[in-house]
Amino acid sequence: MDVIGRVLEMAAILRRNPDLIIKLATASMVMSVSSAKLYAYNATLVSEIRKDENFYEDLRLAYIDCGEDESYFAELFAEVSSEADKLMLK
């Protein structure tokens, strides 16, 4: 059956049962509202995921900076400790 035949068949069914038009319209509205709610939920979810991604990137960079600071202070401590050992040996 081609598309035109299907359309004519649907028109005949709706002519015999006009309540189906209301049911179809209602179903269409419900699907539209559900789609809008799903889109809004996903938009909020994506926004939260982006915020989390930015937070974890900032946290990663903070750990890197902290590690660099710790390395710097460890080197200073090693130098001070070496100087103290030299002074104690004199």
N, C-alpha and C positions, 0 to 999 in steps of 0.2 A: 504494500500500500504506500502510495507516495504522500508527500506532505499535505498537499491540497485535500486528498481523501481523508487524511487524519483530522484536519481542521474541520472539514464538513461533518465528520462523525462526531467530533467534540461539540460542534454547534447543535447538532441534533440531540445529543444527550442533554445539553444545557437547556434546550427548548422544552424537553420533556420534564426536566427537574430543575426549576429555577432556583431552588434552595442551594444547589451546588455552587451558583455564582457567589452567594454570600459566604459559603464555606471556603471557596477558593480565595476570595478577597481577604477573608480573615486569616487564612493560612499564609498568604503573601505578606500581610502586615506583620504577623508574628515572626516570620522568617526575617523580614527587614529589621525589626526591632532586635531580634536575637543577633543578627549580623552586626548591628551597630554596637550592641553591648560587648560582643566578642572583640570587635575592633578596639573599643575603648579600653577593655581589660588588657589586651595585648600591647596597646600603646603605653599604658601604665607600667606593664611588666618590662617592656623593652627599656623604658626610661630608668627603672630601678636597676636593671642589669647594667646599663651604661654607667650609672652612679657607682655601682659595686666595682665595675671594671676600673674606673678612674681611682677609686679608693685603694684597690689592691696594687695598682701601678704606683701610686704615691707611697704606699707602704713598702713596696719593693725598693723604690729609690731611697727611701729613708734607711732601710737596712743596708743598702750599698754605702750610703754616706756614713752611717754609723760604723760599718766595717772599716772604711778608710780612716776614720778618726781613731778607731782602736788600733789599727796598724801604726799610725803616726805616733800615738802615745806609747805603744809597745817599743818602737824604735827609740824614742826619747828615754824611756825607762832603761832600756838596754845600755844606752850610752852613759846614763847617770850611774848605773850599776857598775859598768866597766871602770869608770873614773873612780868610783868609791873603792873598788877592789885594788886599783893601782895605788891609791892613797894609803890603803891599809897595808899594802906590801912594802911601802917605803919605810 
